[in-house]
Structures are given as structure tokens and as C-alpha cells.
């Protein structure tokens, strides 16, 4: 009986993850270039962070802005929760990163989702184009005219003890100042040698 339930659950999971024709065509149009460590960002970083602009960097503080791109939205046109979690992870890690040392490893993250950010669609929207970055649309861009919420992402170091760091990341709607998410991010990393 248990074996049958597991098989049924596995079939349901496969069915859920199956792409429809439109989604499969969108994925097939992705141009994924091989990367060399240290030279280019990975597909994941490019997909998740393309369009982010670093505005301020000070010791213990980083501030960035990002217009909500179609590729990071859910079916309702809201910024996906996973995209918010990724921003908390990446910007939280950036504030404690030391150049020349490996990136710190996330130990724990907790995120409070307090609001939403939207991609407001216009008529004649073609969802198959959503895999491309349209954060900064040109005159000929088919997604020109979308009203995109602009996010302000700030990260501060809460404290450090040895190789352990704690950060807080706030994701706000830049225009309304409304808080979309608050994340706390704990990281562990190598300290620089004193030799």
C-alpha cells in the first residue's frame, strides 16, 4: 500500500513539473553560454540578478535597485517569493563578502513577506517573451509600456563574531517606500589571514 502511494505521489510530481508546449518553446529559446569560474556569472546568477544596479557600497552596508522583470514574476504578475529569497541571499552575502576570499556560506535565512511587487501588464502581452530581460526596455521592445515596480534592496551587517556574520536585508517598493520583505541572513566564511 505504501509503495503504491509513493508511486502515485511520484507520478503526480512528474505531471506537475511537465512543461506545456508554450513553456517548452520558451525554454528552448534560452541561450545558455558555458562559463569559466571567475570570468562570467553563471546562468543562475545571470537569470536572477540581471538588471540589478548597485547604488551604494559602504563598510557594512549595500544598497541596490531592481525593476521587477517579467522573468522573476509568478502567474499573477507578482514578484515571485523565490526571487525575493534569492535577493535576500545574494545581497545579504554581498555585504559581508571580502574580495579575494571565497563567498561565505549561508547558514540560515528567515524572510517575512509583508507585501508584493508587481509587473503591471499592458495589452498585447506575449508571455513567451517573459524569459528575456526587459527591465530597461528599448523603443522597439515588445514589452515597452509595462509599468514595473522598482525595488530598493538594502543590506546591513548586524554583527560578526569570528567567521560568523549576521545581516538584515530590506526589500522596499522604491516609489511607495512600502516594505515588501524583511530577511535575516546568517553566513559563515573564512577570515583573511593576518600573515
DARAGI-V786566 format. One record per helix or strand of 2 or more residues. SS is the DSSP state (H for helix, E for strand). FROM is the first residue (numbers start at 1). LEN is the number of residues. If there is no record, write none. Layout:
{{SS & FROM & LEN} {SS & FROM & LEN}}
This chain:
{{H & 2 & 16} {H & 21 & 8} {H & 43 & 7} {E & 53 & 6} {E & 61 & 7} {H & 70 & 3} {E & 78 & 2} {H & 81 & 14} {E & 105 & 9} {E & 118 & 3} {H & 127 & 5} {E & 147 & 2} {E & 150 & 12} {E & 164 & 10} {E & 179 & 10}}
